[in-house]
Amino acid sequence: MTLATVQFVTQTTGPTSDIRMFPETVQVKTFSTGTEVMVRGTLVAFNTSVGFWAPWVTGGADGTGTALGILNEPCTLTPGGEVQANVMLTGRIHRADIVSQAAATSAQVTAAVISTFRGLGIIVEGLAGVR
């Protein structure tokens, strides 16, 4: 395992500093190699085939299709090694501030967070008809 050096990025897409995200539990997680630039609020999952965290993918295999947290800071994955980033594991976030790296529809993202987040202790605000 090669851990890439820390990279500081400026968030240029997705929610800005006005993001309605209130973390209660944040842990450092190691992300697998890649080329994605992930912004704060990105849905993340644990890839069981490689043993590292990765962006959530709708219908993804090996655990990547199950959203388990939300990225708490911008992060750039690198092809040359793993990177570490803070992930919100419990807390509150508004649905409009959740970002998906995959080509998922809004309905797919909503379904993903409804099916797993309440049991994990992540409350998603702004969902119609969910109590």
N, C-alpha and C positions, 0 to 999 in steps of 0.2 A: 504494500500500500504506500502510495506517495501522496502526501498531503501538500496541496498547492499553497503558496503563500497567500496571505490575506489580501483581498482586493477590495478597495472601497469604491463603491459605485454611486452615482447620482441617479435617483429615480426620475426617469424622463417620461415613462408611460404608466398607465394604471393610476390608482388612487395616489393623491399627493399627501402632503403633511396633514391634510384635513381628514384623513382616514378615520373612520369611527371604529377603532379597534382598541379594546381594553383588556390586555393580557393579565391573567392571574398567575399562570405557570408557564414559564418559558425555559426551554432547555436547548443546549447546543447539540446539534445533530450533524452527522457527517453525510454529505451528499456525494453521489457517484459522479464520475466524469461525464462531461457533456459539453454543450456549447450554448445552453440557454442562459438568457439574462432574466432572472426572476425578480419581480418587484415585491415590495411589502404587500401582504394580503394574498399572495399566491397559495392556492391549495397544494398541499404536499402529501405524499404517501411513502410507505416503506416498501422498497423493492426486495422481496424475500429471496429472489434468485441471486442477488449480488450482495445483500446484507447492508445496503446503504439507502438513504432517503433519496427521493426523486420527485419531480413535479407530478401531480396527479394527472391521470389520463383516463378519460371516459371509457369504460369497458376494458381497461388495461389488465393484463395478466400479471402474475407474480406479485400481487399486492398493490400494484400501481393504480388499480381502479378503485381503491378504497381510500378516501380522503381521511387522514389521521391528524392533520394539523394545518396551521397557517403560518407562512413565512413571516417573521416579525421584523425583517430588515431586508433591503435589497441584497441580492447575491448573484454572482456570475459563475456558472459552472465552467470548468476548464477541461480540455481534452487530455491534459497532461497529468492530472491527479485529482484527488478528492478535495472538496472544500467543506469548511464548517460554517454553519449559520444558525441563528437563533430561530426556534420554532415555537409558536404559541400552542400549548397543549390544552389549556383551559382558559376560559375568559369569555368575552363578548365581542362580536363584530357585526356590523350591519351587512345585510346581503349584498347591497350595491357596492360594497368595498371589497368583495371577494373576487379574486382574479384567477382565471384558469389559463395555464400555458397551452393546453390542448385545444383543438378546434371543437370545443364543446358548446352546445347551445346553452342559453340561460336556464332552460328547463332541466337540462342534464346536470348542471352545476347545483341548482336548487335541490334536485332529487338526491344528489350525492351528499350534501350537507345535512339534509333532513334525516337520511337513513343512518348516519353514524355520529354526527356531532353532539346531539343531546346526550347520548350515552357516554361520551367522552368528557363532557363538562364544558363544551363550547356552545354558548348560546348565540344563535343567529337571529338578529333583530331584523324587522322589515319584511317578514314573510307573511303573506296574507293567509288567514285561515289556520295558522299553526299556533297552538297554545301549549 
